[in-house]
Structure formats: structure tokens, C-alpha cells
Amino acid sequence: MSSNKPINGDQFIEMIASAANWLEQKRENVDRLNVFPVPDGDTGTNMSMTMRSADKFVKERADQTQVGDVAAQMAYGALMGARGNSGVILSQILSGISQGLKGKTVAEVSDLVQAFALGADAAYKAVTNPMEGTVLTVVREASEALNRSYKPDMGAEEALSLFLQAGYASLNRTPDLLPVLKQAGVVDAGGQGLLFIFEGFLAALQGKPAASPVIVEKEPVVEDDFEDTFEHFFADLNEIIYPYCTEFLVLADGSHPESPIEALKNYLTNYGDCMLVVGTDDLVKVHIHTNDLGAVFSFASQFGELTDIKINNMREQNRALQAKGKAQAPETSEYVVIAVATGDGLAEVFKSLGASYVIHGGQTMNPSTQDFLDAMEAHPAEHTILLPNNKNIIMTAEQAAKLVDGDVRVIPSRTLPQGLAALMQFLPEQDIDNNASDMEEALANVLSGEITTAVRDTSIEGVDIKKDAFLAILEGKIIAAEKQIGSSLEAIIQKMADNHVELITLYYGADIAEDEVNGYVEKLSDQYTDIDFEAYRGGQDVYPYIISAE
């Protein structure tokens, strides 16, 4: 490409693929930048899966070759595939870039300068309390530097090179802005992941796009079989008031004065049920059960072209299913509680306490926005309560809640013990406001501890850590690093006991034998006679013990 030639849609598609591939190749490098030396550093994994979701969505709609359309598809794919805080922030950066390229047939360098600045703005707006020394700083300072250096005769390669140069200078300063980074001897992981994405962009422009690596991974899955709900089984065909299960995408062209998302939500409410309208102002996904396809498509088409149209006749489906004896009456609920948990044992504990469904995920595999949307679509209710149970999943749950048209409450549980404490306050006969309030208040009434192994030598807040040591973590802070797992467990219990707790519960992992746990419980019960001890099989990986104290 010549130095000042604009980027066309095909090139932008290749840039997105190259960025996704390069970040995947560098994923483990980013994961290793985790501040804590624990084996669940997942910033690289979350950003990579988010970027690959963007790339996948673009490739599935490769017939759209205008830069603005491709950017909208990239943003939508990232939005749906966003995982963890880093993935959500990345999706917002890409959404801002999409806004800057909206309506563009090709992207001039001046368009890129504006788009990158909008990406930075969108990222800051996505975070309640923006913290400097993170990916936010990197994207902002890099985009500001590019804006200052921009000249009309600048080419896209030069622009991306300047962005990267300023970005790495910013990244190298992140330890000066966040003392925890300096103490751990690392730079910000999210900032590094973002710069790998832009390196992938640049490589494609230089004619050397990053190749796709071999990817082997396990996606988070939702506990319970969704098949029945997704196929909408009804025992009585007369119950099917809106027989056409309809899905489509709207490629919004910006010609309508209203936001397509809000307008579609308001209009379609009168033409069906089980409605879901999500996406961006450029690309909207619609799902609805309706008996008036003409009205639905006529209104939606006012906002742009319709594509990926799928229509299923649920009466026809159910006649076939009834013939096979598979039909069943639908479940209707006032409440649905959807929790995130890792380990089959912990999933069962959540369900025994009243969780309707459990998304398997956590420290090593954060569920995506789409995972939450799928769960909510499959299990509709008048009120939905989401328990993320991990500080790195809260933003994803909140993003999913904003995308659905209904009453969805996110209880910001940062740990599995907090989620369990919140769930124990849930009363189905109580109204949603009191339930949400009681559940959120319960978060402060539990102490959360966990044990895992160190993946490197380091020193954090006065604790010297050797690789493979057992780390005792209490309320997110490493309090001890011991050679024996029992010593780390005792360190946590001692600190919990100092807080005058009455009950301590151990959830033991997949690799811990029951006899070992029983031995610890017997010993601890003799040592702390005023505290009750319980133990349950959690079945989780990575963390041999998760401990709660109340």
C-alpha cells in the first residue's frame, strides 16, 4: 500500500484477523503479566477471546466490505464476546473506533486519528472509576500523541507506527502510576494486550499479517440443558399466541433520526414476546416471537438492510415434537437467579441454595456477554438476578444486563463465598427491590479466602514468594506463602478467627482427597472451639481450597 492510500474494507478485514491472530500468539505473554503470581492470569486470554469473537463475526459477514460496515461488525462481535474486565474495556475501545469509522467507505488517516480518540473516550466512559496506569492510560496517551503528530500527508502505516511508539512509551510508564505494578515488576497487562492488537493491524498493512495459531480451549458452559427452552416446547398448541420465532440483524444506515435499539424495543413490544434487542447503533440483533412478521420486518427495515433472517414456526415444531412425545409445558418464573461458579460441587451448592442456573466459569475462564445473554434468553423471568462471583466478571454481567429489555439486577459479588452469602438472603416471596438490597448487603458479611500455587518468584506487600509455594489469599490480599498447603490454610483460618467469626466453610478442589479435608476440619475444630467448621466438595481447579467465614 502506498504511504497515503486509504484503508478499504477488505484490508480492514485482514487487519482485524491479523490482530486477533497476533494477540492469540502472544496471549500467554500477556497472561504472565498478572500482578499476583497465581496461575489464573487471564487478561491475555480474555482479550484474545474477545478479539477473536470480533474477527469471527466479521468473517461471517464478509460480503460487507465498506470500512464503516466492517467496523460495526467488529464492534458487535467484540461486544457479544467480551470476557472479563479487560475484554469489556476492549469491546468499548473497538466500539468507539467503530463510531469514528461509521458511514465510511474507506478509512483515511484522519479517520483513524478520530476513531482511535473515540475509542479512548469510550473506554473511560465504560469504567465507573477510571484508574491511570492501565490500558485506559495507554490508549488515551497513544491516541493523543497520534493526534498531535498527524499531518495531512501521513500514511496509515506511519500513523499506526506512531500510535505504537507512543503506546509503548505509555506502557513502560504504567509501573510509575500504579505502585502494585512496580512492586510486581510488570507493566499493565491490558495495555500490552492492546498494543499487540495494534501490532497485528500494522503487520497486515505491511503485507505480513499474523497467521492463525492452533487453538485448543474449553468454552464456559451453562449448567442445565438449554435445548428444550431454545426450541420452545409447548404441550398445548393453543398456548402459542406468537408462533414465529424470529431472528435477524439490522445493518443500520443512520438515516433514521432515532436510535434503532430503543425504537425497535418500543415498537416491537406490541407485536410479540420473548423480545431481545441488542447491539450497537450500527448493527442490531433482534429476537422476537411474533404473529405479525410483516409489521416486524416493515418497521425494522426503516433503519437499514435486514440480514441473517431466521424464522421458525413453533406450532409446526411442537406438532413434530408432540408426535415424538418430547413436548412439555413451559416453565414460568417470577424470579431467575443465574450464578457463575467453577467446579461441579460448587455449582450444586449454588443450585441447592436457590440458583436457577449456573454458568460454569470463573478465575480461569470468564463467561462472555453472550453467555449471560443466552442464559437470560433461555430462561426468561419477570426479574433476573445475576451473581458474577468474581471481580473480573462483574463488568461483563453489567454489560449483558444493559443489553436486555427487562428487570435484571447484578449483585456485584466479587468471590464465590460472597455469592453464596448473597444467595442465602434471597427470598422468592419477597419483592425484587428488597431482595436485591438484602443480597447486596450480605456481601460485606462474609470473609473470602483461597489457596493456590505461585507461578513465579516475587515479593508482594512484604511477603516473599517462591515459585510453587502455596499462597494464602484473604480478601484479595496475599498474607502468606508456605511450602505446605496446611500451613497456608492455617494462616487464613487464624486471620479469619481474629475477626470473631462463628462459621468457617471449606470448599475443596478437584485434586484434594476427602480424608485430607476431614483431617484439617478435625484439627481446626479442636483448636478453635468457638467456631463451627464445615467442608464441602467444590470440585474446582486451580484453587485447592476456597474458604468462607461468617
C-alpha positions, 0 to 999 in steps of 0.5 A, a space after each residue: 500500500 502506498 504511504 497515503 492510500 486509504 484503508 478499504 474494507 477488505 484490508 480492514 478485514 485482514 487487519 482485524 484477523 491479523 490482530 486477533 491472530 497476533 494477540 492469540 500468539 502472544 496471549 500467554 505473554 500477556 497472561 504472565 503479566 498478572 500482578 499476583 503470581 497465581 496461575 489464573 492470569 487471564 487478561 491475555 486470554 480474555 482479550 484474545 477471546 474477545 478479539 477473536 469473537 470480533 474477527 469471527 463475526 466479521 468473517 461471517 459477514 464478509 460480503 460487507 466490505 465498506 470500512 464503516 460496515 466492517 467496523 460495526 461488525 467488529 464492534 458487535 462481535 467484540 461486544 457479544 464476546 467480551 470476557 472479563 474486565 479487560 475484554 469489556 474495556 476492549 469491546 468499548 475501545 473497538 466500539 468507539 473506533 467503530 463510531 469514528 469509522 461509521 458511514 465510511 467507505 474507506 478509512 483515511 488517516 484522519 479517520 483513524 486519528 478520530 476513531 482511535 480518540 473515540 475509542 479512548 473516550 469510550 473506554 473511560 466512559 465504560 469504567 465507573 472509576 477510571 484508574 491511570 496506569 492501565 490500558 485506559 492510560 495507554 490508549 488515551 496517551 497513544 491516541 493523543 500523541 497520534 493526534 498531535 503528530 498527524 499531518 495531512 500527508 501521513 500514511 496509515 502505516 506511519 500513523 499506526 507506527 506512531 500510535 505504537 511508539 507512543 503506546 509503548 512509551 505509555 506502557 513502560 510508564 504504567 509501573 510509575 502510576 500504579 505502585 502494585 505494578 512496580 512492586 510486581 515488576 510488570 507493566 499493565 497487562 491490558 495495555 500490552 494486550 492492546 498494543 499487540 492488537 495494534 501490532 497485528 493491524 500494522 503487520 497486515 498493512 505491511 503485507 505480513 499479517 499474523 497467521 492463525 495459531 492452533 487453538 485448543 480451549 474449553 468454552 464456559 458452559 451453562 449448567 442445565 440443558 438449554 435445548 428444550 427452552 431454545 426450541 420452545 416446547 409447548 404441550 398445548 398448541 393453543 398456548 402459542 399466541 406468537 408462533 414465529 420465532 424470529 431472528 435477524 440483524 439490522 445493518 443500520 444506515 443512520 438515516 433514521 433520526 432515532 436510535 434503532 435499539 430503543 425504537 425497535 424495543 418500543 415498537 416491537 413490544 406490541 407485536 410479540 414476546 420473548 423480545 431481545 434487542 441488542 447491539 450497537 447503533 450500527 448493527 442490531 440483533 433482534 429476537 422476537 416471537 411474533 404473529 405479525 412478521 410483516 409489521 416486524 420486518 416493515 418497521 425494522 427495515 426503516 433503519 437499514 438492510 435486514 440480514 441473517 433472517 431466521 424464522 421458525 414456526 413453533 406450532 409446526 415444531 411442537 406438532 413434530 415434537 408432540 408426535 415424538 412425545 418430547 413436548 412439555 409445558 413451559 416453565 414460568 418464573 417470577 424470579 431467575 437467579 443465574 450464578 457463575 461458579 467453577 467446579 461441579 460441587 460448587 455449582 450444586 451448592 449454588 443450585 441447592 441454595 436457590 440458583 436457577 442456573 449456573 454458568 460454569 466459569 470463573 478465575 480461569 475462564 470468564 463467561 462472555 456477554 453472550 453467555 449471560 445473554 443466552 442464559 437470560 434468553 433461555 430462561 426468561 423471568 419477570 426479574 433476573 438476578 445475576 451473581 458474577 462471583 468474581 471481580 473480573 466478571 462483574 463488568 461483563 454481567 453489567 454489560 449483558 444486563 444493559 443489553 436486555 429489555 427487562 428487570 435484571 439486577 447484578 449483585 456485584 459479588 466479587 468471590 464465590 463465598 460472597 455469592 453464596 452469602 448473597 444467595 442465602 438472603 434471597 427470598 422468592 416471596 419477597 419483592 425484587 427491590 428488597 431482595 436485591 438490597 438484602 443480597 447486596 448487603 450480605 456481601 460485606 458479611 462474609 470473609 473470602 479466602 483461597 489457596 493456590 500455587 505461585 507461578 513465579 518468584 516475587 515479593 508482594 506487600 512484604 511477603 516473599 514468594 517462591 515459585 510453587 509455594 502455596 499462597 494464602 489469599 484473604 480478601 484479595 490480599 496475599 498474607 502468606 506463602 508456605 511450602 505446605 498447603 496446611 500451613 497456608 490454610 492455617 494462616 487464613 483460618 487464624 486471620 479469619 478467627 481474629 475477626 470473631 467469626 462463628 462459621 468457617 466453610 471449606 470448599 475443596 478442589 478437584 485434586 484434594 482427597 476427602 480424608 485430607 479435608 476431614 483431617 484439617 476440619 478435625 484439627 481446626 475444630 479442636 483448636 478453635 472451639 468457638 467456631 463451627 467448621 464445615 467442608 464441602 466438595 467444590 470440585 474446582 481447579 486451580 484453587 485447592 481450597 476456597 474458604 468462607 467465614 461468617 
